[in-house]
Structures are given as C-alpha cells and as structure tokens.
Amino acid sequence: MKKFNKISIFLLLLLGFAVNSCDDVLNLDLLDDPNDITLDKANLDRFLNAIQIDFVKFTHNMGENGSELTRLEYMFGRQYINNFAAVYTSYEWDVAYQRMFSDIKAAEGLAVNLESNKHIGVMKVLKAYTLLTLVDFFGDIPLSEATKPEEFPFPHTDDDAAVYEAAIAMLDSAMGYLQADGPNLQNDFFYGNNFSKWEKLVNTLKMRAYVNTRLVDGSAASKFDAIVASGNYIGTSADDFQFRYGTNIASPNTRHDAYDDDYTATGAGNYRSNWLMDEMLFDEDPRMRYYFYRQVDCTPGNGCAPNQAQLPCSVQGRPAHYPADMVFCSVAEGYWGRDHGNAEGIPPDSFRRTAVGVYPAGGKFDDDDFTPITLGDGGQGAGITPLMLASWVDLMKAEMAMLSNPANGWGPLEASLIKSIDKVMTFRTLDPDSDASFAPTASEVNGYIANVGADFNSASDADKWELLSVQYFVAHYGNGADAYNFYRRTGYPTSLQYNIEPNGGNFVRSFLYPSSEADVNNNIVQKPNVDIQVFWDTNPASPGFPAAN
C-alpha cells in the first residue's frame, strides 16, 4: 500500500483562499515554505489548516488499512502478521501524535486567548474522531501523558475503554464550543463554517461509538436511540462529512491518492479486490460502473483463454480450501483484479487490470469504452475521502434495529441503499467524456433495491445479517475503517473470499504498535501478535472468529 502523503504541509500558508461548502474543489497556491511551524510564526488559522489536512491523511490511511483486511481493496501478502507488521502504521501514528495532536495542543492556547470557540470545537471533534479510530485499531493508546514531552517523554498507554470515554466526553465539550460565539475558520475544508453540520457530526460520531460499544455497554442502544429521536445527526447527503480533492498534478498534487496511482502514463498501479467486484457483478449492483473502470472486456480464464504471462493464476488450480462457489483468480466481463493475499510477482498487465472509477477517486465512469487509461482521464482525481456519510448512518440504524428483531433492519437498510446509490451516481458528471446512456436508469435502480428487499425479507435471521453486512461493506468503499469494525463486531459477512494462503495466520483483531513508537518508548510493550482484541470486541478469540479470515 502506498502511504497517502501528497496533500502537502505547504497548505498551511494559504492566503485569500476560502472554502464555501464541503463540495468545493480545492485550488491551492504555494506561498512559502512552512516546514517548521513555530508559535512565533504561525497563527491560529495556519494551525487549523495543518490539523485538518493531517486529519485527512490519518483517516485516509487508516481507512485503507481497514479496506485491505475486509476485501474492499486488495491485500498483498499471505501472512497477516507480516502484511501488517509494526512498521506498517508508523506513518499514521506519527501524523496523529507528533503532528496533529501536538498542533492541537499549541493551537488551543492561541484559540483560548483569541476567544476562537469555533476553532476549539472543530479541533476537539477531529481529535475525538482520531482517538476513537486509534483505539479501534490499536486498543490501549497514550492519552493522559501524550503531548507532554517535558513531563512524559515516554508516555504510557491508557486503557482503551477509558480513552473511548474520554473521546465521547471530548465530543460533548466540542458541542458547547461549536454553539458559542466566535470567529469563523479561515478555511473549513469540510463544512464551510456551517457549524450546525459540525453539531450533527458530533452526535453522529457518538452514535458510531455506541454501535461499537454495544457488546460491552448495556445502555449503548438507548443512548443511540436518544440521538436518533433528536433528529440532530447526519441524516441527508447534504450533511455528509467528506474531504474533496482537486485536480492539480503538482505544486502541490491535490488529486485523490487512488487516482494518482492508477491514472499514469504506465497504466494502473494497483489491483482491485476480486471479492468486491465479483459480489457487485453477481448482484448487478448499479454502483459498479462508478466504482471500477475496465480497460478490457474479458479476463484470462473467464471470457478469454487462460494466459500464464498476463494472469498466472488462470492456468493454476483452485486452492483446496476455497469452496466451489468462491471467486478465484478472475472475475467475468473484464473485471481484472487479484485475490485476497495473492503475493505473486507483477505481470505486464497495467493496461489490462481494472482501475479505480469515478467514485470515490475521480477516475473514469465505465461506459463499456474498454480503452487503456491515460494521465488526466475522467474526473482528473477530484474525488473524495468519505469520512461519515448519511448512508452509513442508516446502516448503523439497521444494525441496532436488528438486535431486537432482524426483520426490523430492512427500513433503514433500504434508506441507506437509496442514499448511497444516489450519491455515487452524481459522480458521473466528473467525467466529461462519459456516456450517460450507460448510467443505470431509475427503473434499474429501483429494481435492484426491490430485489435486495425481497431477498432480505425472505431470508433467515442469519442470512439477514449476511445481507446487511455485504451492503455495509459495499457502501463503505473508499474508507474501510468501519467495515473493519463491523467485521470484528459481528463476524459477518461469512462469504468473504478466504486468504489465498490456507495457513495465513490469525486475522488482525488489533494492530501491532508502530515501530516508530514501540522501538523508542520503553513504556509501551509491543504486542506478541495481532490476536489481541480491543475492549469492545468480546467475540470468540482467534482462530475461528471471524470465520472468513
């Protein structure tokens, strides 16, 4: 996986740039080199610029980690513990602790002196979101002794449940600051200084925390329901929490990371997940032409003759541990990706493999053109990193409703499908050369949703969870952090493609501490393996759970 580090710290010295809404495309100018931001040089808004950008870097990469584990993206390497070794997340950890949290500490002092309550509120929201995510992936993490280098040069970790409680309290505190008087942010990259939307986000992040803690907190459901009853949460796509990229190639490069990797002069740089493409193709999911762009109309061994040079597995036998109905090696109709854990070398297929589409990366809409991608194709990278969407909220509502009766899940699941498909379909216009006649019709979309509903309502309780989980995963394409949480929380979907290595080790229940921290901090004891469960994961220990590892 290529670490996302393209949105330069040079954004800190933006001058005269204003964001009017969360849908604006960034237009960035480099004014000087702020490699060293110090209190005597930086003002509060420069800190806020850096904090927001670092937040996106952190969440984008953590979402990619979750995506690889949950088959939303392709995972290279057969052994889980090697694929996600201690060095793997050093970048994300350093962005959170050494940059974002340190900047927040310094900026809060400035904000208090300037009575900039909105700035404080936004910083608290972003820090709380980050803390919750760190716990979800690592478990116990430093908090009480963090960002105090003079007093605690080597901070201890805090109990992960306590950090969760502190993050929720931080969100409550943020609400008060967001509602207080104070100047606007110079650049609000998410909501354009619409603080009622920030307030909805606060409540939605609390809902997310309550969903995660429902296995260990008997009051989680009632707290979740209370927010739903208030109506003050992200309920429509107009309130979606997301970061939108630009189209600049350099100085700085503002394009979506996945676009930057795939739309090159040498062809696509990454593989897409065979499991996700096969699942969506089988279901005739109307989002498929938006998620993926095919460069060819068939794959070796699946519509074309096997070809060892182009697709080595096309001349190999199915792994013995793969069920007969599990996708292996190739997907029909030209969807050319890779199996989970495939660690083979890279054949000359960069102008054949499926590229990322117009959603969420701002690539090409698939209109059966089947032409090789070129630099600047499609939406030129002006996609998004989704951070909290209204469609995801409906999926959380479906999960919580199903705890008492699985049949209760269909209403919110249907609402999620409508919002997710509607949002994804708006992205076609980013590709000026796309053929609109290939966009799904209203009848086709309605038929798809009706078919999912028919399957759901006729399914057994266990199969209802399976159906919800697949839709949960598909909707989270572009940020798999919550798919990773859902998988550990429920064990669904059980239909995920197996690791191609039959002895790939236990699934990652939590990540090893990053080597950049564990190797220098004697107060952090490295985990013995990736089997350690975070506090809210009370499911059976590995191996055996989740089943499809």
N, C-alpha and C positions, 0 to 999 in steps of 0.2 A: 504494500500500500504506500502510495506517495503521500507524505505529510503535507497538509494544507498550510502553506505559509506565504501565499502570494499577495495577500492584501497587506501592503507594506505598512510598517510603522510610520512611514513618511506621511500617512494620512493625518498625523497629529497636527500638522501645521496648515490645515485647510484654511483658506481665507475667503470670506464672502460666499461660502457655499452653504446653501440651506436645503434641507430635505422637507418637502411639503407634505409627503404622505409615504406610507410604507411601500407604495408601489412605484416610487420614483426610481429611476435608473441613475446610479452614481456617475458623476462626471468630475473627475478628480484632477487637481493640479498640484504638482510638487513645487513647494516654495523654498524650503531649505532642509537641511539635514538635521532632524531632531533625534539622532541616535541616542543621545544622552539627555533624558528629560530630568531636569532638576527643579526643585521648588522655586529657585530664584529665576528660572527661565519660563517655566510652564505656567499657564493659567488654568483655571478650573475646566474650561471647555476643552482645552487640549487633552487634559487627563480623561475627560469623558469620551473623547474621540478614541483614544487608545484603549480604554476599558471596553468600549463597545466592540471594537474590531478584534481585540483579543478574545472576547466572549464568543464571537462568531468562529474564530479559529479553533477554540477549545471544543465548542459544541459540534462543529462540523466533523472534527476528527473523532470525537467520541461516538458520534452517530455512525461514522464509517466503521469503527470497531464493532459496534453492535450489528451493523448490516452484514459484515463478513461472517459473524457467528451464526446469524439467523438466515443465511442463504438469500438475503436481499441483494447481496453482492457476492462475487466470487472470492473464496478464501484460498490462497496459495499455501501449500504445505500440509503434510499429512498429520503431524503431531500437534495437538492443540497447545501443549505447554511450550513447544518451540515456536509455533506461529505467534504466540502472544507472550514472548519472553520479557524479562524485566526491562530490557532496553526499549521495548516496543512503544511504551507510553510515556517515555521521558519528556517528549516534546509537549504533550498535553498537560502533564503535571507542572512543568516549568512555566508554561503560559499561564496556568491558573495561579500558582503560588508566587513565583518570582516576578511576574509582570502584573496580572490583573489585580490580585489581592493586595499587592504592595502599592499599586497605583491608587486603589480604592482607599487604603488607609491614609495616604498622603492627601488625596483629593477631598476626603471627608472633612479634614481640618480646614481647608480652604472654604468648602461649602458652608460649614457652620459659621465661619467669620463673615461670609457674604450673605448669610441667611438664604442660601440657594436650596430650598427644601425639595424642589423637584429633582434636582441633581442627586441629592441624598437618596430620595425614594427610588430613582432608577438604579443607582448603584447597589442598593440593598436587594432589589429584585434580581439583578444579574448575578450578584454574589450568592443569593439563596439558591437560584437555579443551578449554579455551578456546584455548590456544596452538595445538593441533593444528587446531582449526577455523579460526583466523585464517590459518594457513599454507595450509590447503585453499582458502581464498577469495582470499587476497591474495598468497601467495608469501612473499618476504622481508619480515620484520617486525622491529620493535625487540624485543630481549630483554635482551642483556647491559648495555645502557645505559638501559633503561627503568626507571621509578620511582626515578630518581636525579636529581631536578631540580637539586640544588645542583651536582652534578658534571657532569651531562649534560643541560642544559636543552633541547637539541635532539638527541635520540638518533638514532644511525644505525640502519639496519636490519641484522639478522643474516641470514646465508644461510639460506634456508628449510629445507634439509636439516639444517643444524646445529640449528635450532630444534626440528625433529622429534625429533632425537636427544636434545636436552635435555628435551623433554617426556616422552619414554619413560623417561629416567633419573629424572625427577621422579615418575613413577608408581611406579618401583621404590623410590624413597625413601619415598613415601607408604605403601607396604605395610608398611614397618618401623614407622612411626609408628602406623598403624592397629592393629598387633598388640601395641604396647607398652601398658603400664598408663597410665591417665589418666582424668580425669572425662569424663562424657558431655557432649554438646552440650545446651544448654538446649532448643533447637529444631532437630531434624534433620528438615527438610521432605521428605526423600526416603526415608530408611530407618529412621527412628525409633530411631537409635542401635544398629541391628543391624550391627555392623562386619564380620561375616562377609560380608554382602551388599556392603558397600563394597569388601572384598577381591576379590570376584567381579567387581565393576565395574572395578577396576584392571586385572585380567587381560583383561577384555573390551575395554577401550579399547586395550590393547596389540595385541590381535587386529585391531581396526579399523585401527590404524596399519600393521600388517604387510600387511593387504589393500591398503591404499592404496599402499604402497611396493613391491609385488611386481614392478613393472616395472623398478625400479632396484636392487633388493636380491635377489640370488640366494638368500639364506638366509631370506627372509621366509616362505616356505612352511613350512620346517622349524620356525621359531620359532612360527608359527601352530599347527602340528600339535602341538607340545610342550604348548601351553596346552590344546588340546583333549584331549590324553591325560591331563592332570592332572585334568580334570573340574571345576576350580575357576574357573568363569566363569558368566555369566548363561545358564542352561540351561532355566529354567522361568519362567513368567509371574509367579510369586511373587517373583522377583528383579528384575523389570523396574525400570529406572531411569526415573522419570517424576515430573512435578510435577502435583499435583491442585489444582484451583481450588475456590473456594467459590461461594456464591450471593448474597453481599452486592451490592447495587446501588450503594451509596455509603458513604463514610466507614469504610473505603475500598471501592472497587469491586474485588471479588475474583473476578469471573467471567472465563471464558475470553474472550480478545480477539475471536475469530471470532463467538462468541455475542453479545457486546456490539455488534458491528457489524450483525448480521443480525436480531436479535430486538428490534426497536424499534417505536415507535408509527407510524413512517412506512414500515415494511416492511424487506425485506432490503437491506443496504447494499453487499454485494459480489456479484460473479458467480463462479460455479463454472466449472471448466475443462470445456469441451466434450469435449476429448480423453479425459479420465479418465472422465467419465460415459458417453460412447459406448462406450469399451472395456469398462467393467464391465457395461453393459447387454447388449452383444453376447455377452459371456462368461457372462451370467447369474450374476454374482458375488454370493454370499449376503451380502456386506458392504455392498451398495449401499443398502439401506434404512436402514442405520445412518450411512453417510457423508453422505447427502443427504436433504433433506426437500423434496418437491414441493408447491408451492402450487396448481398447476393440473395437469390431466391430459393436456394436449397443448401443443405449441408451434407458432407460425405457420409454415406450410410443411412441417410434419411432424406430421400428425394434425389440424391446424387449417388454415384458409385463410390464406394469406400476409397479413401485416398490416404495412404500412410504418411506421405510427405506433408500434406496440408492438415490432416486431423488424425494423429497416430492412433487414437483410441477407436477409430472407425474400423480398424482391422483387428481389434482385440476383443476378447470375450468379456461378457458382463461379469463384474465381480460377484463371487459366490454369495456374499452376504446381502446383495441387492435383491429385493423382491422383483418378480417378473414385471410388475406394473410400475416400477420406479424408473424415472428417466435416467438414461445413461448415455453419456458421450455427446449425443446430438439431439437437437430439437427440430421438428418439422418446419417447413416453409421458410427456411433460410435464417432461422434464429440460431446464430452460431456463438455459443458460449463455452463454458467449462464447468465441470463437475466440482462439487464441494471437496476441497482438499487436494485436487489434482496438482501435482508438483512437477509435471513433465517440462521439458525444455520448450522454447517458444519457436514454433514453425513459421514459415513465411505466410502468415495469414492476416496481416494487419489491414489489408484491403478486402478482407472477407468477413472477419468477425463482426458481430453486431456492436454498434456504437451506442452510446447513451443518446437518448432522444431529446425532444424539445422540453419535456418535463422530467426532472426539475432543472436540468443543466443548461437550457437554452440552446440545444442542438437542433437536429432536423426532425421534422414531422415525417413519419413513414407513410408515403403515398404510393408504395409499390414502384418507386423510381429505380431502385437497385443500382445506383451509381456509387462509385467509391467516394468517400468523404474527402473534402479538401479544407484547407485553412479558411476560416471565415464563413463556413456554411451555416445555414439555419439561422438561429437567433443570436449567433456570434458570442454565445456564452452568457447572455443576460438572463440567467435563470435565478433560482432561489435556493437557499438552505431553509427548509421548513423547520420551525422550532416548536410551535404549538398551534395546531390547526383546529378549526371548528369540527371538521370531520373526525379528528382524533378524539375530541371531547365526547362526541356521540358514541364512539367505540368504548370509551371508559364507562359511559352511562349504560351501554348494553351489558358490559361485563358485570357491573354492580347489580343490575336488574336480574341477571341470570342466576345470581347466588341464591335467591329465594325460589325462583322458578325459571328454568332455562327458556321456557316459551316466551318469557317477558322480554327477551333480547331483540326480537325482530323489529319492533318500532324504532328504537334508537339505531339499530344496525341499518335499517332502510334509510333513515335520515342521514347517516354517515355516507352511505353509498351515493346518495343524491349529491351531497356537498362535495365529496371527493371527485366524482366524475365531472361535475360542473366546473370545478376549479381547474382540473387538469386540462379540460377541453379548451379553456380560454387561452392556453399557451400556444395553440397552433398559430395564432396570428404573429407570434415572434418570428416565425419562419416565413419570410415574404414570398418564397418560391413554392410554398406548399400548395397542393391541390385540394381545395376544400371539399371536393366531391368524395374524398376518401374519409372524411370525418364521419363518425357514427351519427346516424340520424336519431331524432328523438324517439322514434319507434324502436330502434335497435337498443338504445339505452334503457328505455322503459321495459323492453322485453328481457334484457339482461337482469335488471333489478327484480322483475317478477319471477324469473327463473331461480334466482338466489332465494327469494322469499318462499317459493314453493318447496325448494329443497330443505330450507331451514325448518319450515313449519311441519314437514312430514318426517323429519329426522328424529332419531332417538336423542335423549338428553346429551349423551357423549358426543354424538355427531353434530349436535347444535354447537357445542364448544369447538369442535373441529372447524366447522364452517365459519364461526366468528373469528377464529384465530387466523385462518387464511386471509380473510378480508382485513383483519387487523394488520397483518404483515404487508399486504399489497398497498394499503393506504399509507403506510409509513415508508414507502420507497423514497429515498433521499435523506433519511435520518432514521437509522435503525436502533437508536438507544432505547426507545420504549418497546420496540419489538423484542429486544433482548430481555427487558424486564418482564414482559408478558410471558415469554417462553419459560423463564425460571419460576414465575409466579404460578403458572397453570400447567405447564408441561405440554401444551398444545402450540402448534399443530404436530400431531404424530406422523403426518405424511411428509415431513421434510426429507429431502434427499439425504441419505447417510453420507458420512465421511467416506471417501473412496478407500481410505485405509481402514481395514477391519479392526486394527489394534491402534487406533489413533490417540488413545488415552481418554481420560475423562473430560467431559465438556467443561468449559470455563465458567465456574459458578461465581468466581470473582477474579480480578486480575492481580498478578504479582505487583508488588510495589515497584515503581520505576527505579531503574538502576541509578539514575541521576540523584535520587534521594536516598535510597537504601544503602548505596555504596559509601556514602559520606556521613550519614546520620546514624550514629550508634544507638539511638533511642528508638529506631524503627527496625524491628526484627522482620527479615524477609519471610514470606510465607513458604512453607515447604512444597506447595503445589498450588494448582488452580482449583482445588476442590473446596476451599473454604467458602462457606455460604454467608452472605450478608444477613443482617439481623432479620429482615422481613422475609427471607427465603427459608421457610420452615418445612419445605418439601423433603422427601427422602434424599439421603445422601447419594453421591455418585459412587460407583456406576449404577446405572439403571434409571436415573432421572437426570434430565429429561430423556425420554425413550429414544428419540430420533437424534442421537448425537453423532 
